[in-house]
Amino acid sequence: MLALGVGCGDTKYDVYMQGAKIEGEAERGVCRLQYTEPSAAAPLTGDQVLECLRETQRALEYYERAASMGFQDHDFRRVHQRALERKERLESMLVMVREMERDQLIGR
């Protein structure tokens, strides 16, 4: 588990917002697929999926910390659940993408 950058005076809401900030930055950054103009799809690598998964896990650590502090707001529960589901999808996607990458290397 990564060390959380949470100060002593941070409230459970502050901890939740730190997770939301990480997740939002990831959605605008490493988790955002960049489409190339002539292509109808975005090239996707296992490394991209892995980096998105790592950022999702970082956000989840904050969400879980907020939950352990007693934060149980309705929106928080929804965001936390959505992040858990995203983590599961990314884990599955990572396995599939790595398999495709291996197949491409073997087929060369």
C-alpha positions as CSV (number, residue, x, y, z in Angstrom):
1,M,0.0,0.0,0.0
2,L,1.3,3.5,-0.9
3,A,1.7,6.1,1.8
4,L,-1.1,8.6,1.7
5,G,-0.2,12.2,1.7
6,V,-2.7,13.1,4.4
7,G,-2.1,15.6,7.1
8,C,-3.0,15.1,10.8
9,G,-5.7,17.7,10.6
10,D,-7.4,16.4,7.5
11,T,-11.0,15.5,7.8
12,K,-12.6,12.4,6.2
13,Y,-14.0,14.7,3.6
14,D,-10.5,16.1,2.8
15,V,-9.2,12.5,2.4
16,Y,-12.1,11.7,0.0
17,M,-11.4,14.9,-2.0
18,Q,-7.7,13.9,-2.3
19,G,-8.9,10.6,-3.9
20,A,-11.3,12.4,-6.2
21,K,-8.5,14.8,-7.3
22,I,-6.2,11.8,-8.2
23,E,-9.0,10.1,-10.0
24,G,-10.0,13.3,-11.9
25,E,-6.4,13.9,-13.0
26,A,-6.1,10.3,-14.1
27,E,-9.3,10.6,-16.2
28,R,-7.9,13.7,-17.9
29,G,-4.4,12.2,-18.2
30,V,-3.2,8.6,-18.1
31,C,-6.6,7.1,-18.3
32,R,-7.6,9.1,-21.4
33,L,-7.1,7.4,-24.7
34,Q,-5.6,9.6,-27.4
35,Y,-7.1,9.0,-30.9
36,T,-5.0,9.4,-33.9
37,E,-6.7,11.2,-36.8
38,P,-6.5,8.6,-39.5
39,S,-7.4,5.8,-37.2
40,A,-10.9,4.9,-36.0
41,A,-9.5,3.6,-32.7
42,A,-6.9,4.5,-30.2
43,P,-3.7,2.5,-30.0
44,L,-3.7,0.9,-26.5
45,T,-0.7,-0.6,-24.7
46,G,-0.5,-2.6,-21.6
47,D,1.7,0.1,-20.1
48,Q,-1.1,2.6,-20.5
49,V,-3.6,0.4,-18.9
50,L,-1.2,-0.4,-16.1
51,E,-0.6,3.3,-15.4
52,C,-4.4,4.0,-15.3
53,L,-4.8,1.0,-13.0
54,R,-2.1,2.4,-10.6
55,E,-3.8,5.8,-10.5
56,T,-7.2,4.2,-9.8
57,Q,-5.6,2.2,-7.0
58,R,-4.1,5.3,-5.5
59,A,-7.5,7.0,-5.6
60,L,-9.1,3.9,-4.0
61,E,-6.6,4.0,-1.1
62,Y,-7.9,7.5,-0.3
63,Y,-11.5,6.4,-0.6
64,E,-10.9,3.4,1.6
65,R,-9.1,5.7,4.2
66,A,-12.1,8.1,4.1
67,A,-14.5,5.1,4.6
68,S,-12.4,3.9,7.5
69,M,-12.7,7.3,9.1
70,G,-16.5,7.0,8.9
71,F,-17.3,8.9,5.7
72,Q,-20.5,7.5,4.3
73,D,-22.0,10.2,2.1
74,H,-24.3,8.9,-0.7
75,D,-22.2,10.5,-3.4
76,F,-19.0,9.1,-1.8
77,R,-20.4,5.6,-1.8
78,R,-21.3,5.9,-5.5
79,V,-17.9,7.2,-6.4
80,H,-16.1,4.6,-4.3
81,Q,-18.1,1.8,-5.9
82,R,-17.5,3.2,-9.4
83,A,-13.7,3.2,-8.7
84,L,-13.9,-0.4,-7.5
85,E,-15.7,-1.4,-10.7
86,R,-13.2,0.5,-12.8
87,K,-10.3,-1.3,-11.1
88,E,-11.9,-4.6,-11.9
89,R,-12.4,-3.7,-15.6
90,L,-8.8,-2.4,-15.8
91,E,-7.4,-5.6,-14.3
92,S,-9.3,-7.6,-16.9
93,M,-8.3,-5.3,-19.7
94,L,-4.6,-5.4,-18.7
95,V,-4.6,-9.2,-18.9
96,M,-6.2,-9.1,-22.4
97,V,-4.0,-6.3,-23.7
98,R,-0.8,-8.1,-22.4
99,E,-2.0,-11.3,-24.1
100,M,-2.5,-9.4,-27.4
101,E,1.0,-7.8,-27.1
102,R,2.6,-11.2,-26.5
103,D,0.7,-12.7,-29.5
104,Q,2.0,-9.8,-31.7
105,L,5.6,-10.4,-30.5
106,I,5.3,-14.2,-31.1
107,G,3.7,-13.7,-34.5
108,R,6.6,-11.5,-35.9
